[in-house]
Amino acid sequence: MSDAIVAEGLVKKYGDVVALDGMDLSVPEGTVFGLLGPNGAGKTTTVRILTTLLKPDAGHATVAGFDVVRDARRLRSHIGASGQYAAVDDHLTGAENLETVGRLYHLGVKRARQRARELLERFDLTEAGDRPVQGYSGGMRRRLDLAGALVVSPPVLFLDEPTTGLDPRARASLWEVISELVATGTTVLLTTQYMEEADRLADRIGVVDHGHVIALGTADELKDQVGGDRIELSVTSAADLEAVRRTLAPLAVGELQIDVTALQVTIPVTGGAAALTTALGHLTAERITVRDAGLRRPTLDDVFLTFTGHETDEKIRETVR
């Protein structure tokens, strides 16, 4: 299997700010590659270079066999892209937006119109297809933008946080579309803040921070690198959180995570159920009341925290709420 996307040593600077600092990645044909990382890590800059919207200051990259700088014009007809913000024309209807994309790709009027109707149905926009986009909700605009990226069924598709702002039903629908596309040979590079999305879709995942990949592998491989189990327990009052941290810190094999809002503590441990029994014994001896406790395997949230030193932006937003 050959690589549909290859990047080697990509560097991009904005004045004194280094957005990419030697970005390397490869994506085999017909697979989904997930890029995870905090805001400012370099994910969007990487996508913009690979889709010919930016030129790198150093390094090189190819997509679908085309050099992203030297062959930029030819490459554009072989890729689809959806950014973080819906790029649609408010004054056109949903159908007209998609037809316009089709005609720009030289599909012809009849085929462009047919393709527009197919995509409106696929993204549950048929009833709104003949209404001006300015009356669409944020989620509807997002779905229309995603539909536009699929008008020509490109061999390589770039999705930069594609499900931001979508409700769970729309998000699940998009996941299904992506899975169908990959099954027919499409290659997808996906950036996301949703760990569940990466776990569900990505064949391989790259964790990005400070402009380069700091961890790479399948979801299971990355979880194995983090290692161990996690004790999750909740207490009845905020005053107990510090007592739990002090009591259980000697059992931890990594940093404890404390969610003040949920009154929850997560402790990385080794030893499985025996470690949980020991932890509960220590808490009982200290007269700390535990509301709930359990043992679980690492998640991609744990991977993210371990490799970047902080939680995903989405996780932080959920905790704040």
C-alpha positions as CSV (number, residue, x, y, z in Angstrom):
1,M,0.0,0.0,0.0
2,S,1.5,3.4,-1.0
3,D,1.2,6.6,0.9
4,A,-1.4,9.1,-0.2
5,I,0.1,11.9,2.0
6,V,3.7,12.3,2.9
7,A,5.2,15.3,4.8
8,E,8.9,15.5,5.7
9,G,10.4,18.3,7.9
10,L,7.7,20.9,7.4
11,V,8.5,24.2,8.9
12,K,6.3,27.2,9.0
13,K,6.9,30.5,10.9
14,Y,4.7,33.5,11.5
15,G,7.2,36.1,12.5
16,D,8.8,34.9,15.7
17,V,6.1,32.2,16.2
18,V,7.0,28.7,15.0
19,A,3.8,27.0,13.9
20,L,5.5,23.9,12.5
21,D,8.9,22.7,13.6
22,G,9.8,19.7,11.5
23,M,6.4,18.1,11.0
24,D,6.7,14.5,9.6
25,L,3.8,12.3,8.7
26,S,2.7,9.6,6.3
27,V,-0.8,8.4,5.5
28,P,-1.4,5.2,3.5
29,E,-4.1,5.2,0.8
30,G,-7.6,4.3,1.9
31,T,-7.0,5.0,5.6
32,V,-8.0,7.6,8.2
33,F,-5.2,9.5,9.9
34,G,-6.2,11.5,13.0
35,L,-4.2,14.5,14.1
36,L,-4.7,15.3,17.8
37,G,-3.3,18.3,19.6
38,P,-4.1,21.4,21.6
39,N,-5.0,24.7,19.9
40,G,-1.8,26.2,18.5
41,A,-0.1,22.8,18.1
42,G,0.1,23.1,14.3
43,K,-2.8,21.0,13.1
44,T,-4.5,23.6,11.0
45,T,-1.3,24.9,9.6
46,T,-0.4,21.4,8.5
47,V,-3.7,21.0,6.8
48,R,-3.4,24.4,5.1
49,I,0.0,23.5,3.7
50,L,-1.2,20.1,2.5
51,T,-4.2,21.7,0.8
52,T,-1.9,24.3,-1.0
53,L,-3.3,27.2,0.9
54,L,0.1,27.9,2.6
55,K,3.7,27.4,1.4
56,P,6.1,25.8,3.9
57,D,9.2,27.7,4.9
58,A,11.2,24.4,4.8
59,G,10.6,20.7,4.1
60,H,8.4,19.2,1.5
61,A,5.1,17.3,1.1
62,T,3.2,15.3,-1.5
63,V,-0.5,14.5,-1.7
64,A,-1.9,12.0,-4.2
65,G,1.6,12.0,-5.8
66,F,1.6,15.8,-6.3
67,D,4.1,18.1,-4.7
68,V,2.1,20.6,-2.7
69,V,4.1,23.6,-3.9
70,R,5.4,22.6,-7.3
71,D,2.2,20.9,-8.4
72,A,-0.3,22.9,-6.4
73,R,-2.7,23.7,-9.3
74,R,-3.0,20.1,-10.4
75,L,-3.3,18.8,-6.9
76,R,-6.4,20.9,-6.1
77,S,-8.6,18.8,-8.4
78,H,-7.7,15.7,-6.5
79,I,-8.5,16.8,-2.9
80,G,-11.5,17.9,-0.9
81,A,-11.3,20.0,2.2
82,S,-13.5,21.3,5.0
83,G,-12.1,23.8,7.5
84,Q,-13.1,24.7,11.0
85,Y,-15.6,27.3,9.7
86,A,-18.3,26.8,7.1
87,A,-17.3,28.3,3.8
88,V,-20.7,28.8,2.2
89,D,-22.4,31.6,0.3
90,D,-25.2,33.0,2.4
91,H,-27.0,34.5,-0.6
92,L,-27.3,31.2,-2.5
93,T,-29.5,28.3,-1.6
94,G,-28.0,25.1,-0.3
95,A,-28.5,23.4,-3.7
96,E,-26.9,26.4,-5.5
97,N,-23.9,26.3,-3.2
98,L,-23.2,22.6,-4.1
99,E,-24.0,23.1,-7.8
100,T,-21.5,26.0,-7.9
101,V,-18.8,23.7,-6.4
102,G,-19.6,21.0,-9.0
103,R,-19.4,23.5,-11.9
104,L,-16.1,24.8,-10.6
105,Y,-14.8,21.2,-10.8
106,H,-16.1,21.1,-14.4
107,L,-18.8,18.5,-13.7
108,G,-21.2,20.1,-16.1
109,V,-24.6,21.7,-15.2
110,K,-26.6,18.5,-15.2
111,R,-24.2,16.4,-13.2
112,A,-23.5,19.2,-10.8
113,R,-27.2,19.6,-10.1
114,Q,-27.7,15.8,-9.7
115,R,-24.7,15.6,-7.3
116,A,-26.0,18.5,-5.3
117,R,-29.3,16.7,-4.7
118,E,-27.6,13.5,-3.8
119,L,-25.5,15.3,-1.1
120,L,-28.4,17.3,0.3
121,E,-30.2,14.0,0.9
122,R,-27.1,12.3,2.4
123,F,-26.6,15.2,4.9
124,D,-30.3,15.5,5.7
125,L,-30.7,18.9,4.0
126,T,-33.2,18.0,1.3
127,E,-36.0,20.1,2.8
128,A,-33.7,23.1,3.2
129,G,-32.0,22.7,-0.1
130,D,-34.0,25.4,-1.9
131,R,-33.7,28.0,0.9
132,P,-31.0,30.7,1.2
133,V,-28.2,29.6,3.4
134,Q,-28.5,32.8,5.5
135,G,-31.4,31.2,7.2
136,Y,-29.6,28.0,8.1
137,S,-28.6,27.1,11.6
138,G,-24.9,26.7,12.5
139,G,-25.2,22.9,12.3
140,M,-26.9,23.0,8.9
141,R,-24.2,25.3,7.6
142,R,-21.6,22.9,8.8
143,R,-23.2,20.0,7.1
144,L,-23.5,21.9,3.9
145,D,-19.8,22.8,4.0
146,L,-18.9,19.1,4.5
147,A,-21.2,18.2,1.6
148,G,-19.3,20.7,-0.6
149,A,-16.0,18.9,0.2
150,L,-17.5,15.7,-1.2
151,V,-18.9,17.0,-4.5
152,V,-16.3,15.3,-6.7
153,S,-15.6,12.3,-4.4
154,P,-12.0,13.3,-4.1
155,P,-9.3,10.5,-3.5
156,V,-7.9,12.5,-0.6
157,L,-10.1,14.4,1.9
158,F,-9.0,16.9,4.6
159,L,-11.3,17.5,7.5
160,D,-10.2,20.1,10.0
161,E,-12.4,19.6,13.1
162,P,-15.4,18.6,10.9
163,T,-17.9,17.9,13.6
164,T,-17.4,21.0,15.8
165,G,-20.9,22.4,16.4
166,L,-22.8,19.3,15.3
167,D,-25.3,17.6,17.5
168,P,-24.7,13.9,18.3
169,R,-27.0,12.7,15.6
170,A,-25.3,14.8,12.9
171,R,-21.9,13.8,14.2
172,A,-22.8,10.1,14.0
173,S,-24.1,10.6,10.5
174,L,-20.9,12.2,9.4
175,W,-18.9,9.3,10.9
176,E,-20.9,7.0,8.8
177,V,-20.2,9.0,5.7
178,I,-16.5,9.0,6.4
179,S,-16.5,5.2,6.9
180,E,-18.3,4.7,3.6
181,L,-15.8,6.9,1.8
182,V,-12.8,5.1,3.2
183,A,-14.4,1.7,2.3
184,T,-14.3,2.9,-1.3
185,G,-10.6,3.9,-1.2
186,T,-10.7,7.5,-0.1
187,T,-7.9,8.7,2.2
188,V,-8.8,11.0,5.0
189,L,-6.7,13.3,7.2
190,L,-8.8,14.3,10.2
191,T,-8.0,16.9,12.9
192,T,-10.3,16.7,15.9
193,Q,-10.7,17.7,19.5
194,Y,-13.1,14.8,20.2
195,M,-11.3,11.8,21.5
196,E,-14.2,9.5,20.8
197,E,-14.1,10.6,17.1
198,A,-10.4,9.7,16.8
199,D,-10.9,6.4,18.6
200,R,-13.8,5.5,16.3
201,L,-12.5,6.6,12.9
202,A,-8.7,6.8,12.8
203,D,-6.5,3.9,11.7
204,R,-3.5,5.7,13.0
205,I,-3.2,8.8,15.2
206,G,-0.5,11.4,15.5
207,V,-0.4,13.5,18.7
208,V,0.9,17.0,17.8
209,D,2.4,19.6,20.1
210,H,4.7,22.5,19.4
211,G,4.7,22.0,15.7
212,H,5.7,18.3,15.4
213,V,4.4,14.8,16.1
214,I,5.3,13.7,19.6
215,A,3.5,10.3,19.5
216,L,2.3,8.1,16.7
217,G,0.4,4.8,16.5
218,T,-3.0,3.2,16.5
219,A,-5.3,4.1,19.3
220,D,-4.5,0.8,21.1
221,E,-0.8,1.3,20.6
222,L,-0.9,4.8,22.1
223,K,-3.0,3.6,25.1
224,D,-0.4,0.8,25.6
225,Q,2.4,3.5,25.7
226,V,0.5,5.3,28.5
227,G,0.2,1.9,30.2
228,G,-1.5,0.8,33.4
229,D,-5.0,1.2,34.7
230,R,-6.9,4.1,36.1
231,I,-8.7,4.3,39.4
232,E,-11.6,6.7,39.1
233,L,-13.4,7.8,42.3
234,S,-15.7,10.5,43.4
235,V,-16.1,12.1,46.8
236,T,-18.9,13.9,48.5
237,S,-17.2,17.3,49.1
238,A,-14.5,19.5,47.6
239,A,-12.7,19.4,51.0
240,D,-12.0,15.7,50.5
241,L,-10.2,16.1,47.1
242,E,-6.9,17.3,48.7
243,A,-7.1,14.5,51.2
244,V,-7.5,11.9,48.5
245,R,-4.6,13.4,46.6
246,R,-2.4,13.3,49.6
247,T,-3.5,9.8,50.6
248,L,-3.2,8.1,47.2
249,A,-0.3,9.9,45.6
250,P,2.1,7.2,46.8
251,L,0.1,4.6,44.8
252,A,0.2,6.6,41.6
253,V,2.5,5.9,38.7
254,G,1.8,9.2,37.1
255,E,0.1,12.5,37.7
256,L,-3.3,12.5,39.5
257,Q,-6.1,14.3,37.7
258,I,-8.6,16.2,39.8
259,D,-11.9,17.5,38.5
260,V,-13.1,20.0,41.0
261,T,-16.5,20.4,39.4
262,A,-17.3,16.7,39.3
263,L,-15.5,16.0,42.6
264,Q,-13.6,13.3,40.8
265,V,-10.0,12.0,41.1
266,T,-8.3,9.8,38.5
267,I,-5.2,7.9,39.7
268,P,-2.9,6.0,37.2
269,V,-1.8,2.7,38.9
270,T,-0.4,-0.7,38.3
271,G,-1.8,-3.9,39.8
272,G,-5.4,-3.7,38.6
273,A,-8.1,-4.7,41.1
274,A,-5.5,-5.1,43.9
275,A,-4.5,-1.5,43.5
276,L,-8.2,-0.5,43.8
277,T,-8.6,-2.5,47.0
278,T,-5.5,-1.0,48.5
279,A,-6.6,2.5,47.6
280,L,-10.1,2.1,49.2
281,G,-8.4,0.7,52.3
282,H,-6.2,3.7,52.6
283,L,-9.2,6.1,52.2
284,T,-11.3,4.1,54.8
285,A,-8.4,4.4,57.2
286,E,-8.4,8.2,56.7
287,R,-12.2,8.4,57.1
288,I,-12.6,9.8,53.6
289,T,-16.1,9.1,52.3
290,V,-16.1,7.7,48.7
291,R,-19.3,8.2,46.7
292,D,-18.2,5.9,43.8
293,A,-15.1,4.1,42.7
294,G,-14.0,2.0,39.7
295,L,-11.2,0.7,37.6
296,R,-10.7,1.4,33.9
297,R,-8.2,1.1,31.0
298,P,-6.5,4.2,29.6
299,T,-8.5,6.3,27.1
300,L,-7.3,8.7,24.4
301,D,-7.9,11.5,26.9
302,D,-5.2,9.9,29.1
303,V,-2.9,9.6,26.1
304,F,-3.4,13.3,25.3
305,L,-2.8,14.3,28.9
306,T,0.3,12.2,29.1
307,F,2.0,13.4,26.0
308,T,0.9,17.1,25.9
309,G,0.8,17.7,29.7
310,H,-2.8,18.9,29.7
311,E,-6.3,17.8,28.7
312,T,-7.9,18.3,25.3
313,D,-9.5,21.7,24.8
314,E,-12.9,20.0,24.5
315,K,-12.4,18.1,27.8
316,I,-11.4,21.4,29.5
317,R,-14.6,23.1,28.1
318,E,-16.7,20.2,29.4
319,T,-15.2,20.4,32.8
320,V,-15.7,24.2,33.0
321,R,-19.4,23.7,32.1
